[in-house]
Amino acid sequence: MNFSNVLIQWYLQNKRDLPWRNTTNPYLIWLSEIILQQTRVVQGLPYFLAFAENFPTVFDLASAEEEKVLKLWQGLGYYSRARNLHQAAKFIAQDLKGNFPASYKDLLTLKGVGEYTAAAIASFSYNEVVPVVDGNVFRVLARFFDIETDISQPKAKKEFTELANLLIPKNNPAIFNQAIMEFGALQCVPKNPDCQQCPLQSGCLAFAKNKIGQLPVKSKKIKPKSRYFNYLVFEDNLKNTVIQKRTGKGIWQNLYEFPLLELENLENDSYISHEIHKKFGSEYEIEKIIPLTIIPILHKLTHQSLYIRFFKVEVNGTISNAISWESIDLYPFPVIIFNFLQKKEQ
């Protein structure tokens, strides 16, 4: 069986019609690849269309305010991707005079662009013979060739890249890279793939050895750290509220949030009320504290599990740095706060 030919034939018959596949423009392909990092196509597609419409060129993206970029990104998570995207756009527009890096090696100089993304752009835009190796590729190759290397280990990337290099056709690397990623996304899926309808079945060693469910091998992740966030929705006599910008290096950098009371554990309302008075009582004349969420909302991040509650805090007088509810939609928020605001408006 010719692995590459079978894969490409399957792709030509089954590929999804996606806008970034109808262009070789490196800017648009770069946009799509950054958006689709750790994001499913169905979720990322509307964001790609919004970015392409609002920032049709790298100069448009480079000249945009960071808050507008983050606002458009709102809901995708991993916000460092958006900040890196913006920084790289400035570098291309200003330092490179708008000339997009035209090789795998040069693409690696862009902020936020790693080996996989550089390989994707280089092959799709410039037809450079460099294989892509992402989760889908790991899975397809591990199963077909019965590779038991733990893909979470650093050596795995080198091993799988070397194998992909042997398989990639030198005359059309772009279509092979698209094909193997699409095959992993649609056919050779993580759980319960339809092996009976798989065109690679006759040569697949994992199928022959009944090891589909065991491959690829991946060691278990470290248990995420738990954090307990209590967001305080202040309201003064003018019905205005307070938000603040997260400026630290942790999660949600440069996004906005309500004043935060972070505690070590889940606590009852009486304890939380006491801590609100203790932290903010000298700044505001607090009249009433009302729980807006009784059961904490669990928000899972890669290395953290956040348990989040919202409390309305009514204060006497007016707050000098308050904003109106009408203007709150102008600011970029983490998705958990954005969803809270959406429900509040209903």
C-alpha positions, 0 to 999 in steps of 0.5 A: 500500500502506498500510504501517501497516495491513499491518504491524498485520494481520500482527502480529495474526496472527503475534505471540508471546504474551508476558506484558508484552503482556498488561498496561498496568502501566508497572512490568512494561512497564518491567521487560521493556524494561530486561531486553530491552535488548541481549537476545533475547526467548528469553533475557530471558523467564525473567529477566522472570518471575523479577523479576516474581515476586520483585519484584511491585511497584516498592516490592519492587524498591526495598527489595531488597538490590542483591546480590539484584538482581544475583544475579537478573540474573546471566547477562544481562550489561550489569550497569549495566542492573540497577544503574540499574533498582534506582536508578530503582525507589528514585526512583519508590518514594521520591521519586514515592511509587510513582507511575510517570512517566506521559509520554514526557518524564517517563519520560526522567528515570528512570536507565537510560531512554533515548528508545527505552525511554521511547517503548515504556513511554509508548505501551504503558502510556499509548497516547501517540503516540510511535514506538519506534526500535530496531534492528528498526525501523531495519532495517524502515524502511531496507529498505522505504523504501531509506534509506542513512543510516548507522544508527550515525551520530547523525543517523540516529535523528532521520531514522528517528524523523521517518519513524516519526512520519509512519507511526504511527497516532494512534488506536493507537500501541501496536499499531503500535510492537509490530507494527514491532518484532515484524516486524523480530524475526520477519520482516524479520530481519538475514540471509536474510529470507523475502521471498517470504512478506513482506506488505510485499514489493510496496512494499519498495524494497530488495526491488525493487532487490535491496538487502536484504542491503545495508540498513540501512547500518552502519559497522564497529565499532572492534576490541575491546581484548584483556585477559588475566584469570587468576583464582586459586581459593585453597584453604586447609587448611579447603578454604575459598576467597576472593572479592572485590567489583569496586568500580571503574567498569569491567566487572562493578561490584559483582559478585564474582570470585576474586582476579585477576591481569591480565596484558598478554599471554597467558603460559605457566604458568611465567610466571603462577606466578611472577607469582602468587608475586610478587603474593600470596606475601607474603600467603599461604604458597603450596604448589601452583599447578594450572592448571584451564583450559589453553586460555583461555576467550574472553569477548566484551563490547561493547568488550573481548575477555577471555581468561580462565584459572582456577588453583587455588592451594593455601595452607598454614594458614587464610585469615582472610577466606575463605568456604566453598564452601557459601556461594558460591552466595549471591553474584552473579558475572559469567556466566563465573565462574558457569559455572565454578562450575557445572562445578566442582560437577558 
